[in-house]
Amino acid sequence: MVMKVEELGEIGLIERITKKFQVDKQLITVGAGEDDCAVIDIDKAKGGYRYLLVTTDALQESTHFPPGITPFQMGWSAVAVNLSDIAAMGARPFAFTIAMGIPARTETSFIDELTTGIEECASAYNTAVVGGDITRSNELILTGTCLGFANNPVMRAGAKVGDLLCVTGSLGNAALAVKAINNELKLSKRVEEIVKKALFQPQPRVNEGIVIANSGVATAMIDISDGLALSLAEIAKSSNAGAELYEDNVPVLSEEIRREECSELSTRELRELAFYYGGDYELLFTIELGALENEALMQKLRKEVNMSIIGKVVPPEEGIYFKKDEEKEKMEIKGYQHF
Amino acid sequence: MVMKVEELGEIGLIERITKKFQVDKQLITVGAGEDDCAVIDIDKAKGGYRYLLVTTDALQESTHFPPGITPFQMGWSAVAVNLSDIAAMGARPFAFTIAMGIPARTETSFIDELTTGIEECASAYNTAVVGGDITRSNELILTGTCLGFANNPVMRAGAKVGDLLCVTGSLGNAALAVKAINNELKLSKRVEEIVKKALFQPQPRVNEGIVIANSGVATAMIDISDGLALSLAEIAKSSNAGAELYEDNVPVLSEEIRREECSELSTRELRELAFYYGGDYELLFTIELGALENEALMQKLRKEVNMSIIGKVVPPEEGIYFKKDEEKEKMEIKGYQHF
C-alpha cells in the first residue's frame, strides 16, 4: 500500500527517520530526534585534534538532481557534497545534520530510501547523523551540515610560485554522464552505467584529503565540484597566483573507460569534460616543488591518492593558461554557477 | 537602480554577503566565504565547556513567513529559531551557518536587509556567522545550523513526578498577531505593533536558558515554538510523565498589553492563544519541588527569567490536564505541525 508523508504526520515521520540514525553513545550523548539539539562530548570526540571544521551545502531537486537519480542516491549525495568540503581541507568528518524540505505528497518509501542513502554515505565515512529538521516544501531540498576535525587544515590560500599543481583520481566521468543524459552523445551500456554512478553517487575523497594534509608538503587544496577551471581560479585568487597547465597530464575519464571513450572525443571535448563541468568530487591541490625529491612520498601520493601532476604555480600576472610546446593558451574561467 | 541577484552573479553575491560576517580571528581561523569550511580553534572557543551542541532549523517563505514580515526580520528569525533550540538546553551559542535558497529575481537590496537581520540577531547573542551556502530556488528558504557549548545540557527527559512546571515570560503575543493578520480580531495600533514584533522578530531566551541550567534545580527543558501544548506533550513523553496545569497561573499576553486585550477575550480564547499556537519562543521547564524552599533562588528565577509556575508533574497514567477547583479537564494535544 502506498503511503504519503502527509498521512504519516510530522511525529510519525520524525520517528521513522530518526530510528535509522544510530550513534555511538560514548561520543554523542544525544542524537537525532531525541532533544532540541544534538549533544557531543567534545573532548572525547575530537581526540587530539585542535580545529573544529564546519561546512554546509544544500541540494535541491530542480537544480541538483539529474533525471534518473534514485532517492537513495539523492540522500547519498546530500552527505557526499558536504564530506567533500571537509575532505578539501584534509579533515576527518565526524558528525552530520540534515534539514529536509519534503513535498507533502512524497511517498514514505521514497523517504525510506532517501534516509538509507544518507545513513549509508555517512557510515561509509565514519560520520554520525546527529540531527536534522523536516519542513513541508514545494520541492525536495536537502541541506546538510558537516562537522570535522583537523590539526593542519589545508587552506585555499597557501599556494606559492613554483609549487606543483595536482589532482586526485580522474576527471570528467560525471560530465560524460551529463552529456549522455542531455543526448549530446551516445555511450555503451557499460560506460553509461559507470559514468552515471560517478554523477549520481559521488565518492568524496575523505581519506585522500587526510593523506594529502598529513604529507607535510601540501600548500593549498580545494574540491572541484563546480569544475576544475573554477576551482583553479579560486585557488589562484586566494593564493594571489597564476597557473601553468599541462593539458596532456590531466587524467580525463577513469581508466576503465578511457580507451573506449577518448578515441572518439576531440582534444577540445576532452578539455570541456575535465575543466568546465561540475560533478567530479576530486581534490585539486598544490605541493612544494621539493617534494619531487622525496621518491617514497611521491609513490605514496600516487598510490594512495591517485595523484597526477597537471601543472605548476606561476606569478599572478601570468594568469592561468595551458602550455603545450612553446604555445600558451589562456584558460577560460567558467563552470557550474548557481546565479 | 534596482538590481537582481541573477545580474550580480554567484561570486559577486557571495562577496556581498560574506563581507557582512566578520569574526574574531582569535577563535575562528577561517570564516564565511574564505574556504571550503569554517575553521574554529576548538579549545579556545569552548573555554571550559564539555559538550558541543548542534541544531538545525529551516524557514521557508510559503510556510514560515507571515505577510508583513520584512527581509531583516526573515534573516533575524532564521537565526533566532536556531538560538532558541540552543537556549532550550541551557547552552551558550557560539557559531552559526546559513544555507540560503534564493529566487533569481530577488533584489540585491532584499539580500542586504536579510543578511543584516542574520548578522544582527547572531551578534545580539554573541554568535559568529562562520559559513553558509547559496543556491537558486523557487522560493526563499533559509536553513540555519547553530553550534553551542554546555556543561550540563538540560534534556527533555528529566522531569520527575512532583517537579514544578514553569515557563519563562508570557505566552500568546505571537498568536494574537496571527489572529490579527487573519482578520479574526481587530487590535489597536499600539497592540498590533507589539504583537507583530513578537511574531516577526522573536527573542530567543538564550540568557534565560543559561540561568535555568545553572540553577542546579532544572530537570527538563524545551522551547515552545510549536505551541505550549505540543511542547508539554514532548516533555511528558520523553520523561514518561503527566502534567497538572493551573490555567490561571499561565501568563497570557505580555504585561504591556494584557489589560487592554484580555478583557475582550473569553477564557477559551485565552487558552487557545497560550497553548495551541506556535511562535512564542519562551522556554518550558521543570524544577525540583524543593527549589520552593530556596527563596533567593526563586527570586532570582522570577526576576532573571520571568518564571511563572503553571503546574506540576504527575504520573504518566494521569495524562495532561487542566485543574481548577476540583475539576479536571484533559488538555488537547495540538499545535503547529508541518505535516
Interface residues (C-beta under 8 A of the other chain):
Chain A: V5 E6 L8 G9 E10 I11 L13 T29 V30 E34 D35 D36 C37 A38 V39 I40 D41 I42 D43 A45 K46 Y49 R50 Y51 L52 L53 V54 T55 T56 D57 A58 L59 Q60 S62 T63 H64 D85 I86 A88 M89 A91 A95 T97 I98 A99 G101 I102 A104 V130 G131 G132 D133 I134 T135 R136 S137 N138 E139 I141 T143 T145 L147 G148 F149 A150 P153 M155 R156 A157 I222 D223 S238 Q337 H338 F339
Chain B: V5 E6 L8 G9 E10 I11 L13 T29 V30 E34 D35 D36 C37 A38 V39 I40 D41 I42 D43 A45 K46 Y49 R50 Y51 L52 L53 V54 T55 T56 D57 A58 L59 Q60 S62 T63 H64 D85 I86 A88 M89 A91 A95 T97 I98 A99 G101 I102 A104 V130 G131 G132 D133 I134 T135 R136 S137 N138 E139 I141 T143 T145 L147 G148 F149 A150 P153 M155 R156 A157 I222 D223 S238 Q337 H338 F339
